[in-house]
Amino acid sequence: MQAGRLRDRVVIQNITTSRDPSGQPVETWHNGAEAWAEVKGISGRELVAAGAETAVAT
């Protein structure tokens, strides 16, 4: 591991589901652990192979 590559701060989040007063489910995200990481983008080929949609926040 090379510390110079760990330049991105990531937050691991957990989702909890509760109910509002009318009984409808409400999903809430809570921040958990934080860590320095190396974030790498994926190619279009990897995205298609995974068969999943991803969202990228900028």
C-alpha positions in Angstrom: 0.0 0.0 0.0 1.3 3.4 -0.9 0.1 6.2 1.3 0.4 8.8 -1.5 -2.4 7.1 -3.4 -4.8 7.4 -0.5 -6.0 10.9 -1.3 -9.8 10.5 -1.4 -11.9 10.5 1.8 -14.7 8.0 1.7 -17.7 7.5 4.0 -19.3 4.1 4.5 -23.0 4.6 5.0 -25.7 2.4 6.4 -29.4 2.6 5.6 -32.2 2.2 8.1 -35.9 1.9 7.4 -38.5 3.4 9.8 -42.1 4.4 9.4 -43.6 7.9 9.3 -46.7 8.8 11.2 -48.9 7.6 8.4 -47.2 4.2 8.3 -45.2 4.7 5.1 -41.6 3.4 5.1 -38.9 6.0 5.3 -35.3 5.2 4.4 -32.6 7.2 6.1 -28.8 7.0 5.4 -26.4 7.3 8.4 -22.7 7.9 8.1 -20.6 5.2 9.6 -16.8 4.8 9.2 -14.6 7.3 7.3 -11.4 6.3 5.7 -8.8 7.5 3.2 -8.9 5.5 0.0 -7.8 5.4 -3.6 -11.0 5.8 -5.8 -10.7 4.4 -9.3 -13.4 4.8 -12.0 -14.6 1.8 -13.9 -14.7 1.5 -17.7 -17.9 1.2 -19.7 -17.0 -2.5 -20.3 -16.8 -3.2 -16.6 -20.2 -1.4 -16.1 -21.9 -3.5 -18.8 -20.3 -6.7 -17.5 -21.6 -6.0 -14.0 -25.1 -5.4 -15.3 -25.6 -2.6 -12.7 -26.3 1.1 -12.7 -24.0 3.3 -10.7 -24.3 6.9 -9.7 -21.3 9.2 -9.3 -21.4 12.3 -7.1 -19.1 15.1 -8.1 
